[in-house]
Amino acid sequence: MKRSYRGVILLCFVLLLNIICTQQVVNAFFYEKYERVLWFAAANIILFPIALWIYRRERDVE
């Protein structure tokens, strides 16, 4: 069960973007910029399935 460096780095990058989007949602909500909240929340929702897809693809590689 070998992992490729490309897949691991890509997964780390997507999860980092997920953390950044979550932090931006919290900051925008605090400053009552609700349009930005919706944009970053949507980006967060889109990034999570991408991370799951990368993880499953890397898990099944032999």
NUDRENNU-761005 format. One record per atom (N, C-alpha, C): residue in three letters; z negated, y, x negated. Coordinates in pm, whole numbers. Each point is the difference from the previous one (the first is absolute). Example, Ala and Ser with C-alpha at 12.3 -4.5 7.8 and 13.67 -1.06 7.14 Angstrom:
NUDRENNU-761005
<bado code="ALA" Z="-780" Y="-569" X="-1319"/>
<bado code="ALA" Z="0" Y="119" X="89"/>
<bado code="ALA" Z="0" Y="120" X="-90"/>
<bado code="SER" Z="72" Y="105" X="35"/>
<bado code="SER" Z="-6" Y="119" X="-82"/>
<bado code="SER" Z="-73" Y="109" X="77"/>
end
This chain:
NUDRENNU-761005
<bado code="MET" Z="0" Y="-117" X="-84"/>
<bado code="MET" Z="0" Y="117" X="84"/>
<bado code="MET" Z="0" Y="124" X="-89"/>
<bado code="LYS" Z="116" Y="36" X="-47"/>
<bado code="LYS" Z="13" Y="116" X="-87"/>
<bado code="LYS" Z="29" Y="124" X="81"/>
<bado code="ARG" Z="-56" Y="108" X="-42"/>
<bado code="ARG" Z="28" Y="129" X="62"/>
<bado code="ARG" Z="92" Y="77" X="-93"/>
<bado code="SER" Z="94" Y="70" X="59"/>
<bado code="SER" Z="86" Y="84" X="-82"/>
<bado code="SER" Z="-67" Y="137" X="-16"/>
<bado code="TYR" Z="18" Y="59" X="-116"/>
<bado code="TYR" Z="-59" Y="131" X="-24"/>
<bado code="TYR" Z="58" Y="104" X="95"/>
<bado code="ARG" Z="128" Y="-12" X="30"/>
<bado code="ARG" Z="65" Y="95" X="88"/>
<bado code="ARG" Z="-64" Y="-1" X="138"/>
<bado code="GLY" Z="-26" Y="-118" X="54"/>
<bado code="GLY" Z="-60" Y="-10" X="133"/>
<bado code="GLY" Z="-142" Y="53" X="5"/>
<bado code="VAL" Z="-77" Y="-30" X="-104"/>
<bado code="VAL" Z="-139" Y="47" X="-5"/>
<bado code="VAL" Z="-4" Y="151" X="-13"/>
<bado code="ILE" Z="84" Y="55" X="-87"/>
<bado code="ILE" Z="3" Y="146" X="-18"/>
<bado code="ILE" Z="48" Y="68" X="128"/>
<bado code="LEU" Z="100" Y="-57" X="65"/>
<bado code="LEU" Z="49" Y="57" X="125"/>
<bado code="LEU" Z="-107" Y="-4" X="108"/>
<bado code="LEU" Z="-73" Y="-110" X="9"/>
<bado code="LEU" Z="-108" Y="-10" X="97"/>
<bado code="LEU" Z="-110" Y="102" X="-30"/>
<bado code="CYS" Z="-36" Y="16" X="-125"/>
<bado code="CYS" Z="-100" Y="100" X="-38"/>
<bado code="CYS" Z="45" Y="141" X="36"/>
<bado code="PHE" Z="128" Y="29" X="-21"/>
<bado code="PHE" Z="54" Y="131" X="32"/>
<bado code="PHE" Z="-4" Y="26" X="151"/>
<bado code="VAL" Z="37" Y="-99" X="80"/>
<bado code="VAL" Z="-2" Y="17" X="145"/>
<bado code="VAL" Z="-143" Y="18" X="50"/>
<bado code="LEU" Z="-93" Y="-76" X="-55"/>
<bado code="LEU" Z="-140" Y="15" X="41"/>
<bado code="LEU" Z="-58" Y="133" X="-45"/>
<bado code="LEU" Z="43" Y="50" X="-115"/>
<bado code="LEU" Z="-42" Y="134" X="-44"/>
<bado code="LEU" Z="51" Y="106" X="96"/>
<bado code="LEU" Z="127" Y="-13" X="43"/>
<bado code="LEU" Z="54" Y="93" X="98"/>
<bado code="LEU" Z="-78" Y="-8" X="132"/>
<bado code="ASN" Z="-43" Y="-120" X="36"/>
<bado code="ASN" Z="-79" Y="-19" X="121"/>
<bado code="ASN" Z="-133" Y="75" X="-10"/>
<bado code="ILE" Z="-65" Y="-9" X="-115"/>
<bado code="ILE" Z="-126" Y="71" X="-21"/>
<bado code="ILE" Z="22" Y="151" X="4"/>
<bado code="ILE" Z="107" Y="46" X="-63"/>
<bado code="ILE" Z="30" Y="143" X="-1"/>
<bado code="ILE" Z="26" Y="50" X="142"/>
<bado code="CYS" Z="75" Y="-74" X="78"/>
<bado code="CYS" Z="28" Y="40" X="138"/>
<bado code="CYS" Z="-128" Y="4" X="83"/>
<bado code="THR" Z="-87" Y="-96" X="-20"/>
<bado code="THR" Z="-127" Y="-2" X="73"/>
<bado code="THR" Z="-84" Y="122" X="-34"/>
<bado code="GLN" Z="-5" Y="34" X="-128"/>
<bado code="GLN" Z="-76" Y="118" X="-43"/>
<bado code="GLN" Z="60" Y="128" X="57"/>
<bado code="GLN" Z="132" Y="7" X="5"/>
<bado code="GLN" Z="66" Y="118" X="57"/>
<bado code="GLN" Z="-26" Y="12" X="150"/>
<bado code="VAL" Z="-7" Y="-113" X="70"/>
<bado code="VAL" Z="-33" Y="2" X="143"/>
<bado code="VAL" Z="-139" Y="59" X="19"/>
<bado code="VAL" Z="-95" Y="-45" X="-79"/>
<bado code="VAL" Z="-137" Y="49" X="13"/>
<bado code="VAL" Z="-7" Y="149" X="-31"/>
<bado code="ASN" Z="66" Y="44" X="-107"/>
<bado code="ASN" Z="-2" Y="142" X="-36"/>
<bado code="ASN" Z="68" Y="85" X="106"/>
<bado code="ALA" Z="116" Y="-43" X="49"/>
<bado code="ALA" Z="72" Y="77" X="101"/>
<bado code="ALA" Z="-80" Y="7" X="130"/>
<bado code="PHE" Z="-67" Y="-108" X="36"/>
<bado code="PHE" Z="-81" Y="1" X="121"/>
<bado code="PHE" Z="-117" Y="97" X="-14"/>
<bado code="PHE" Z="-60" Y="3" X="-119"/>
<bado code="PHE" Z="-112" Y="91" X="-24"/>
<bado code="PHE" Z="44" Y="145" X="14"/>
<bado code="TYR" Z="120" Y="33" X="-47"/>
<bado code="TYR" Z="49" Y="137" X="7"/>
<bado code="TYR" Z="84" Y="26" X="126"/>
<bado code="GLU" Z="-6" Y="-92" X="96"/>
<bado code="GLU" Z="62" Y="13" X="131"/>
<bado code="GLU" Z="151" Y="22" X="-8"/>
<bado code="LYS" Z="65" Y="-69" X="-90"/>
<bado code="LYS" Z="146" Y="2" X="-11"/>
<bado code="LYS" Z="52" Y="-131" X="60"/>
<bado code="TYR" Z="4" Y="-4" X="132"/>
<bado code="TYR" Z="22" Y="-124" X="71"/>
<bado code="TYR" Z="142" Y="-54" X="-15"/>
<bado code="GLU" Z="96" Y="88" X="-22"/>
<bado code="GLU" Z="137" Y="-49" X="-21"/>
<bado code="GLU" Z="7" Y="-81" X="-130"/>
<bado code="ARG" Z="-66" Y="49" X="-105"/>
<bado code="ARG" Z="-4" Y="-75" X="-126"/>
<bado code="ARG" Z="-76" Y="-131" X="16"/>
<bado code="VAL" Z="-104" Y="1" X="83"/>
<bado code="VAL" Z="-75" Y="-124" X="27"/>
<bado code="VAL" Z="94" Y="-106" X="56"/>
<bado code="LEU" Z="84" Y="40" X="96"/>
<bado code="LEU" Z="91" Y="-96" X="61"/>
<bado code="LEU" Z="103" Y="-51" X="-101"/>
<bado code="TRP" Z="52" Y="87" X="-85"/>
<bado code="TRP" Z="99" Y="-42" X="-100"/>
<bado code="TRP" Z="-60" Y="-97" X="-100"/>
<bado code="PHE" Z="-117" Y="32" X="-53"/>
<bado code="PHE" Z="-60" Y="-90" X="-99"/>
<bado code="PHE" Z="-51" Y="-129" X="63"/>
<bado code="ALA" Z="-46" Y="6" X="123"/>
<bado code="ALA" Z="-42" Y="-123" X="70"/>
<bado code="ALA" Z="121" Y="-90" X="23"/>
<bado code="ALA" Z="113" Y="59" X="36"/>
<bado code="ALA" Z="121" Y="-80" X="19"/>
<bado code="ALA" Z="45" Y="-63" X="-132"/>
<bado code="ALA" Z="-9" Y="76" X="-108"/>
<bado code="ALA" Z="35" Y="-54" X="-131"/>
<bado code="ALA" Z="-93" Y="-115" X="-37"/>
<bado code="ASN" Z="-125" Y="14" X="33"/>
<bado code="ASN" Z="-99" Y="-105" X="-27"/>
<bado code="ASN" Z="32" Y="-126" X="79"/>
<bado code="ILE" Z="41" Y="17" X="124"/>
<bado code="ILE" Z="35" Y="-115" X="84"/>
<bado code="ILE" Z="125" Y="-69" X="-51"/>
<bado code="ILE" Z="94" Y="76" X="-54"/>
<bado code="ILE" Z="122" Y="-58" X="-55"/>
<bado code="ILE" Z="-26" Y="-71" X="-132"/>
<bado code="LEU" Z="-88" Y="54" X="-82"/>
<bado code="LEU" Z="-25" Y="-57" X="-133"/>
<bado code="LEU" Z="-74" Y="-133" X="6"/>
<bado code="PHE" Z="-88" Y="-18" X="97"/>
<bado code="PHE" Z="-80" Y="-123" X="4"/>
<bado code="PHE" Z="85" Y="-126" X="18"/>
<bado code="PRO" Z="95" Y="-5" X="94"/>
<bado code="PRO" Z="83" Y="-120" X="10"/>
<bado code="PRO" Z="88" Y="-23" X="-124"/>
<bado code="ILE" Z="39" Y="109" X="-66"/>
<bado code="ILE" Z="76" Y="-16" X="-124"/>
<bado code="ILE" Z="-85" Y="-69" X="-106"/>
<bado code="ALA" Z="-128" Y="39" X="-9"/>
<bado code="ALA" Z="-90" Y="-65" X="-94"/>
<bado code="ALA" Z="-20" Y="-147" X="34"/>
<bado code="LEU" Z="-14" Y="-31" X="127"/>
<bado code="LEU" Z="-14" Y="-140" X="41"/>
<bado code="LEU" Z="125" Y="-81" X="-33"/>
<bado code="TRP" Z="116" Y="58" X="22"/>
<bado code="TRP" Z="126" Y="-68" X="-32"/>
<bado code="TRP" Z="11" Y="-28" X="-150"/>
<bado code="ILE" Z="-35" Y="97" X="-83"/>
<bado code="ILE" Z="4" Y="-20" X="-145"/>
<bado code="ILE" Z="-98" Y="-109" X="-41"/>
<bado code="TYR" Z="-121" Y="2" X="57"/>
<bado code="TYR" Z="-101" Y="-101" X="-34"/>
<bado code="TYR" Z="48" Y="-140" X="37"/>
<bado code="ARG" Z="54" Y="-15" X="121"/>
<bado code="ARG" Z="45" Y="-132" X="43"/>
<bado code="ARG" Z="117" Y="-49" X="-83"/>
<bado code="ARG" Z="90" Y="91" X="-38"/>
<bado code="ARG" Z="114" Y="-37" X="-83"/>
<bado code="ARG" Z="-48" Y="-46" X="-139"/>
<bado code="GLU" Z="-97" Y="70" X="-55"/>
<bado code="GLU" Z="-52" Y="-39" X="-131"/>
<bado code="GLU" Z="-84" Y="-128" X="8"/>
<bado code="ARG" Z="-68" Y="-21" X="111"/>
<bado code="ARG" Z="-83" Y="-120" X="15"/>
<bado code="ARG" Z="85" Y="-125" X="6"/>
<bado code="ASP" Z="116" Y="10" X="63"/>
<bado code="ASP" Z="85" Y="-117" X="20"/>
<bado code="ASP" Z="93" Y="-30" X="-118"/>
<bado code="VAL" Z="6" Y="89" X="-96"/>
<bado code="VAL" Z="85" Y="-24" X="-118"/>
<bado code="VAL" Z="-67" Y="-103" X="-90"/>
<bado code="GLU" Z="76" Y="-97" X="-43"/>
<bado code="GLU" Z="-57" Y="-104" X="-89"/>
<bado code="GLU" Z="61" Y="4" X="-135"/>
end
